[in-house]
Amino acid sequence: MIPGPTECLEEVLSCMSKPPPAHYMEDFVAIYNEVIAMLKQLFGTSGDVFLITGSGSAGLEASIISLIEPGDKVVTDEYYIKFIQAVGARAIVVERKRGEAITAELIDKVLQQENEVKAVAIAHNDTAQGITNPIDEISKVVKKHGALLIIDAVSSLGAIPVRFDEWGIDVCSSGSQKALSIPPGLAPVAVSKHAWDVIINRKCPIPSRYLSLLSYREAHEKYGDWHPTPFTTSTALVVALRTSLQSLMREGLERVYERHAKIARAVREAVKAASLSLLVKDERYASNTVTAVKWPDGYDYVKFWHSLYNKFGIMIGNPPAQWAAWPIFKDSFRIGHMGRTANPDYVLTTLCAIEKALREINYPIKERIMFETAEKILGIKT
Ligand SMILES: Cc1ncc(COP(=O)(O)O)c(C=O)c1O
């Protein structure tokens, strides 16, 4: 129950056990095109969508390296900062307290203070803090200031609505191991017409071949009917993605989004019923794919986390070593509920185990309170 990689459907695992197809010719092109058509529905775009072979960061790096040039100014968050700096651009980080969303007001303030900002690059869903930033509102402010909008939908695509065309996003990327529920290794990327204009009119060439979005466009235009990607893609993962996306389509995207919203609400209410606090300060921005919970002072986190992992076989986010390695995770734990794990069986089992692990460290908690609270919201009778 970590916030990615998530568990895969049985049908995904079974299709991956078959021999992977070649990365070219009719059979593969048909699979690839079907995947791209379904991804367009998830992104909410009629424009270009590509599949980069690499983890979610490959999509982030492709977005930045293709659009941003040395000396450019980019307003950003913790997810893009290093990619921006790597191309010799200036990253202006949106200052906010832990647990606070990036709001349209915050972005507006920064864009008023800074002139000639080329782009705003931020996460739609901040996985580390369990926060969904209001991109619909942010996009209006970004457009008002004439900047590009680059969005990381690594932990939202396929679980929380993304409206690429409607919101006027320029580049949006995701990762296969989160709500798309297949193993890590594919990064879907959507690109707007305006983004292409900016790329074509760059002052200096894109300093990358593998992650240049132009490489993907060129392959699609020149060889799309027989070799749709510029390099050998992970065909096993493309087949897995088709199976997983077909399952989402069968369920219906609106129902998929509702399922995630309901599961997330059940988890949040269960957390509060245990007198624990959510990390997100304003629940309107609480994520539907991951819930971050503040750890109560004075209780043994190491014992709690390892008891869940070793005794109950459940891995939740933020193993104790992570607290020391990355301050953003300190004094909190995270429950992932995306893709396959956004499901009552997974969530109720996890909440039950969390209650037991809390009792083991003498945290005062009423018997079955988390389980029963969530069960009521999920409308399940046991
Ligand atoms: C919002 C977000 N962006 C980017 C990344 C980086 O993705 P990856 O580790 O797949 O490269 C993550 C990973 O967890 C993430 O949650």
Ligand as a Chemical Component Dictionary entry (heavy atoms), coordinates in Angstrom:
data_LIG
# 
_chem_comp.id                   LIG 
_chem_comp.type                 NON-POLYMER 
_chem_comp.pdbx_formal_charge   0 
_chem_comp.three_letter_code    LIG 
# 
loop_
_chem_comp_atom.comp_id 
_chem_comp_atom.atom_id 
_chem_comp_atom.alt_atom_id 
_chem_comp_atom.type_symbol 
_chem_comp_atom.charge 
_chem_comp_atom.model_Cartn_x 
_chem_comp_atom.model_Cartn_y 
_chem_comp_atom.model_Cartn_z 
_chem_comp_atom.pdbx_ordinal 
LIG C1 C1 C 0 4.513  13.271 -8.266  1  
LIG C2 C2 C 0 5.740  12.500 -8.642  2  
LIG N1 N1 N 0 6.538  12.984 -9.599  3  
LIG C3 C3 C 0 7.638  12.326 -10.003 4  
LIG C4 C4 C 0 8.011  11.132 -9.426  5  
LIG C5 C5 C 0 9.235  10.425 -9.905  6  
LIG O1 O1 O 0 8.839  9.288  -10.601 7  
LIG P1 P1 P 0 9.826  8.060  -10.842 8  
LIG O2 O2 O 0 10.326 7.642  -9.505  9  
LIG O3 O3 O 0 8.919  7.049  -11.489 10 
LIG O4 O4 O 0 10.903 8.505  -11.733 11 
LIG C6 C6 C 0 7.231  10.596 -8.416  12 
LIG C7 C7 C 0 7.617  9.318  -7.799  13 
LIG O5 O5 O 0 7.118  8.824  -6.867  14 
LIG C8 C8 C 0 6.060  11.292 -8.019  15 
LIG O6 O6 O 0 5.257  10.806 -7.074  16 
# 
loop_
_chem_comp_bond.comp_id 
_chem_comp_bond.atom_id_1 
_chem_comp_bond.atom_id_2 
_chem_comp_bond.value_order 
_chem_comp_bond.pdbx_ordinal 
LIG C1 C2 SING 1  
LIG C2 N1 SING 2  
LIG C2 C8 DOUB 3  
LIG N1 C3 DOUB 4  
LIG C3 C4 SING 5  
LIG C4 C5 SING 6  
LIG C4 C6 DOUB 7  
LIG C5 O1 SING 8  
LIG O1 P1 SING 9  
LIG P1 O2 DOUB 10 
LIG P1 O3 SING 11 
LIG P1 O4 SING 12 
LIG C6 C7 SING 13 
LIG C6 C8 SING 14 
LIG C7 O5 DOUB 15 
LIG C8 O6 SING 16 
# 
